[in-house]
């Protein structure tokens, strides 16, 4: 049977870069974050429920959801965040399952696809995948990247990391750990090795 491999990792771990490397190698990636953006689009069921729950004030003039405004609401109110997740998560799962089914029809019992999802573990989406690849970076490295790439202060970077699962927690679910503390070349070498090992098992 076609395998679905979950690809996850914390902020500044390099998960998106690993996804790009896999894509360049020929992997098919289902991106849960992109699906999440799609369910927010105007006149979608989730959009209607979001507006009904949080009011029209969270809309931009073009009627799209102002993610920044909504973010201020939900990240300061756990109950509000739970309400948003109850609206969006089932739709993201539904679209993801549809995409997986399409790929299964195409590939039959062979091959694999990757599900890239930052909240794969936190959202309890592990039932969607057969294996989990976790991308990790040491805390100090992640802080440096957040300072460099997002112009955050060391304090703000630490706060961002503190809101997420620790590397230790993620690793508990990992079938493969990709360590990304070094250069892009080193990361590329790790991902290529994992990819070719996957293919050598006759799954591809």
Residue pairs with C-beta under 8 A, 6 or more apart in sequence:
1 104
1 109
2 103
2 104
2 107
2 108
2 109
2 110
2 111
2 112
2 113
3 111
3 112
3 113
3 130
3 131
3 203
4 100
4 112
4 113
4 114
4 115
4 128
4 129
4 130
4 131
5 112
5 113
5 114
5 115
5 129
5 130
5 131
5 132
5 133
5 198
6 114
6 115
6 117
6 120
6 125
6 126
6 128
6 129
6 131
6 132
6 133
7 15
7 18
7 19
7 22
7 29
7 114
7 115
7 116
7 117
7 120
7 133
7 135
8 15
8 116
8 117
8 118
8 119
8 120
8 121
8 132
8 133
8 134
8 135
8 170
9 15
9 18
9 118
9 134
9 135
9 136
9 137
9 170
9 178
10 118
10 136
10 137
10 142
10 161
10 164
10 165
10 167
10 170
11 118
11 142
11 146
11 160
11 161
11 164
12 137
12 141
12 142
12 143
12 145
12 146
12 149
12 161
13 135
13 136
13 137
13 142
13 180
14 135
14 137
14 178
14 180
14 187
15 116
15 118
15 135
16 116
17 180
17 184
17 187
18 133
18 135
18 178
18 180
18 187
18 191
19 29
19 31
19 114
19 116
21 187
21 188
21 191
21 192
22 29
22 114
22 191
22 195
23 29
25 191
25 192
25 195
27 112
27 113
27 114
27 195
28 103
28 113
28 114
29 113
29 114
29 115
29 116
30 96
30 99
30 100
30 103
30 113
30 114
30 115
30 116
31 116
32 92
32 96
32 115
32 116
32 117
32 118
32 119
32 120
32 125
33 116
33 117
33 118
35 92
35 95
35 96
35 99
36 88
36 92
38 44
38 95
39 45
39 46
39 47
39 88
39 91
39 92
39 95
40 46
40 47
40 50
40 64
40 65
40 67
40 88
41 47
41 64
42 62
42 63
42 64
44 91
45 91
46 87
46 88
46 91
47 65
49 87
50 58
50 65
50 70
50 84
50 87
50 88
51 58
51 59
51 65
53 83
53 84
53 87
54 70
54 73
54 80
54 84
57 69
58 65
58 66
58 69
58 70
58 73
59 65
59 66
60 66
70 84
73 80
74 80
74 81
74 83
74 84
75 81
85 123
89 123
93 125
93 128
96 115
96 125
96 128
97 128
100 113
100 115
100 128
103 111
103 113
107 113
110 203
110 204
111 203
111 204
112 198
112 203
112 204
114 133
115 125
115 128
115 129
117 123
117 125
119 125
120 126
120 128
120 129
120 132
121 132
121 165
121 169
121 170
121 173
122 165
126 132
126 173
131 175
131 176
132 173
132 174
132 175
132 176
133 174
133 175
133 176
133 177
133 178
133 194
134 170
134 171
134 173
134 174
134 176
134 177
134 178
135 178
135 180
136 167
136 170
136 171
136 177
136 178
136 179
136 180
137 145
137 167
137 179
137 180
137 181
138 167
138 181
139 161
139 167
141 180
141 181
142 157
142 161
143 154
143 157
143 158
143 161
146 152
146 156
146 157
146 160
146 161
147 153
147 154
147 157
150 157
152 160
171 177
176 194
178 187
178 190
178 191
178 194
179 190
180 187
180 190
198 204
